Amino acid sequence: MAGKTVRIGFVGTGGIAGAHLRRLAEIPEAEIAALCDIDEARVKQAAAPFGAAVYTDAKKMIGEAKLDALYVCVPPFAHGDVEILAADKGIHLFVEKPVNLYLDQAKKAWQHIKKAGILTQVGYTLRYLPGPMRLKAFLTGKEVGAAHIFRWGGLPGTPWWRVYDKSGGQLVEMTTHQVDLLRWAMGEVEAVAASYSFKRLHRDDASTTVPDSQAVLLRFKSGAAATVSTGCAAGKAGQGGMYFMLKDAKAVLDGDTLTVSPEGVYEVPPAPAEQPSIDAAFVRAVASNQPKLLRSDFRDALITAAVTLAANRAAEEGRVIHVAELVGEEIYREGQ
Ligand SMILES: NC(=O)c1ccc[n+]([C@@H]2O[C@H](COP(=O)([O-])OP(=O)(O)OC[C@H]3O[C@@H](n4cnc5c(N)ncnc54)[C@H](O)[C@@H]3O)[C@@H](O)[C@H]2O)c1
């Protein structure tokens, strides 16, 4: 990769930041300049291999560290004005999904990002993987009748994840990846209905307030419908899958394997050539000022977050929620 050095900072140096840092360490144009976490011991440990500056106050880091790009890797409830402070200084942003638990903050951040004209990438890694890319290529231009998605897993170790008011639950926090892939491959979601169950399978676990299981119905602008079933009570017996019904055929995405049956009804695109990692794409886009290398900008990811938060509200209020009702018509229509 040829281009200038990109000076990178991080806010949040927990689990996912570690994965990004390991990949960035292999990219010659990436310079890990400064790291920030409210946990001082953790940030010192993360910074040591890079000789990066250490901060516990993100505002101070953004003011001082002369960054080209900032990774925001905090939990969903902990996003605040960091994205705005960075955008106002012209610092390009890599924000982990979901962009925010609070849509008003995300909408405000988007206005600053747009005004600043910075590049943004949100951590929807599936968009960089061969199976999902092949699925998108296959479904583009085809009429999908219905999709069925399920993702059943357990509870991750991070304590905030189990608290509904902090993570938003499994759909908002994890199955957001599959919802985002549906939007990418099938077009925009218009309306959402949902039914959740709480404290049945987790009734003896006082620390867990996220729903045990979430059943969600998505209606797309195309007229297609998708059902999404997600649950976090299956422990290590977790499983997932993505199924699509087309005229006279079905497509199944299982991990990175796309199967279309019966054979011969549709032409199936070949597996794509080797792809850059999401981090390599981001660094390259910033170094060479090429937004087209990025597949999930902040506005796009804001809509994915809104679809999942619409499900939470639909389950709470027992009614259908229109996505535009949550994000506002202007942002909803911007990308179309
Ligand atoms: N794209 C992916 O595949 C993927 C995978 C895992 C996690 N994630 C996302 O990354 C985010 C973080 O997840 P994680 O597993 O790394 O969590 P984590 O708990 O391991 O790390 C979060 C870190 O943020 C720090 N933090 C919290 N508030 C802060 C603040 N105001 N300023 C500075 N630091 C702060 C915490 O101290 C902690 O070190 C979540 O939104 C999660 O969904 C994405």
The ligand as a Tripos MOL2 file, in Angstrom:
@<TRIPOS>MOLECULE
LIG
   44    48     1     0     0
SMALL
NO_CHARGES

@<TRIPOS>ATOM
      1 N1        -17.0460   -5.3500   14.5750 N.am      1 LIG1
      2 C1        -16.9980   -6.4060   15.3550 C.2       1 LIG1
      3 O1        -16.9980   -7.5340   14.8760 O.2       1 LIG1
      4 C2        -16.9760   -6.2310   16.8490 C.ar      1 LIG1
      5 C3        -16.5400   -7.2730   17.6670 C.ar      1 LIG1
      6 C4        -16.5260   -7.0460   19.0540 C.ar      1 LIG1
      7 C5        -16.9560   -5.8330   19.5760 C.ar      1 LIG1
      8 N2        -17.3900   -4.8510   18.7360 N.ar      1 LIG1
      9 C6        -17.9300   -3.5730   19.2660 C.3       1 LIG1
     10 O2        -16.9070   -2.8030   19.8700 O.3       1 LIG1
     11 C7        -17.4430   -2.0660   20.9720 C.3       1 LIG1
     12 C8        -16.5780   -2.3440   22.1810 C.3       1 LIG1
     13 O3        -16.6450   -3.7270   22.4820 O.3       1 LIG1
     14 P1        -15.4600   -4.4560   23.2960 P.3       1 LIG1
     15 O4        -15.7750   -5.8920   23.2320 O.co2     1 LIG1
     16 O5        -14.1290   -3.9740   22.8450 O.co2     1 LIG1
     17 O6        -15.7560   -3.9140   24.7890 O.3       1 LIG1
     18 P2        -14.7390   -3.8860   26.0130 P.3       1 LIG1
     19 O7        -15.5800   -3.7280   27.2230 O.co2     1 LIG1
     20 O8        -13.7770   -5.0210   25.9140 O.co2     1 LIG1
     21 O9        -13.8870   -2.5410   25.7510 O.3       1 LIG1
     22 C9        -14.4720   -1.2670   25.8000 C.3       1 LIG1
     23 C10       -13.4310   -0.2960   26.3600 C.3       1 LIG1
     24 O10       -13.9550    1.0270   26.2920 O.3       1 LIG1
     25 C11       -13.5280    1.7170   27.4620 C.3       1 LIG1
     26 N3        -14.3640    2.8930   27.6540 N.ar      1 LIG1
     27 C12       -15.6590    2.9470   28.0240 C.ar      1 LIG1
     28 N4        -16.0850    4.2420   28.0510 N.ar      1 LIG1
     29 C13       -15.0370    4.9980   27.6770 C.ar      1 LIG1
     30 C14       -14.8480    6.4080   27.5070 C.ar      1 LIG1
     31 N5        -15.8450    7.2680   27.7240 N.pl3     1 LIG1
     32 N6        -13.6190    6.8440   27.1130 N.ar      1 LIG1
     33 C15       -12.6190    5.9790   26.9000 C.ar      1 LIG1
     34 N7        -12.7420    4.6220   27.0360 N.ar      1 LIG1
     35 C16       -13.9300    4.1520   27.4260 C.ar      1 LIG1
     36 C17       -13.6280    0.6610   28.5610 C.3       1 LIG1
     37 O11       -12.8670    1.0290   29.7000 O.3       1 LIG1
     38 C18       -13.0950   -0.5620   27.8350 C.3       1 LIG1
     39 O12       -11.6800   -0.6830   27.9750 O.3       1 LIG1
     40 C19       -18.9010   -2.5240   21.1340 C.3       1 LIG1
     41 O13       -19.7770   -1.5820   20.5520 O.3       1 LIG1
     42 C20       -18.9530   -3.8280   20.3530 C.3       1 LIG1
     43 O14       -20.2060   -4.0770   19.7470 O.3       1 LIG1
     44 C21       -17.3850   -5.0130   17.3950 C.ar      1 LIG1
@<TRIPOS>BOND
     1     1     2 1
     2     2     3 2
     3     2     4 1
     4     4     5 ar
     5     4    44 ar
     6     5     6 ar
     7     6     7 ar
     8     7     8 ar
     9     8     9 1
    10     8    44 ar
    11     9    10 1
    12     9    42 1
    13    10    11 1
    14    11    12 1
    15    11    40 1
    16    12    13 1
    17    13    14 1
    18    14    15 2
    19    14    16 1
    20    14    17 1
    21    17    18 1
    22    18    19 2
    23    18    20 1
    24    18    21 1
    25    21    22 1
    26    22    23 1
    27    23    24 1
    28    23    38 1
    29    24    25 1
    30    25    26 1
    31    25    36 1
    32    26    27 ar
    33    26    35 ar
    34    27    28 ar
    35    28    29 ar
    36    29    30 ar
    37    29    35 ar
    38    30    31 1
    39    30    32 ar
    40    32    33 ar
    41    33    34 ar
    42    34    35 ar
    43    36    37 1
    44    36    38 1
    45    38    39 1
    46    40    41 1
    47    40    42 1
    48    42    43 1
@<TRIPOS>SUBSTRUCTURE
     1 LIG1         1 GROUP 0 **** ****
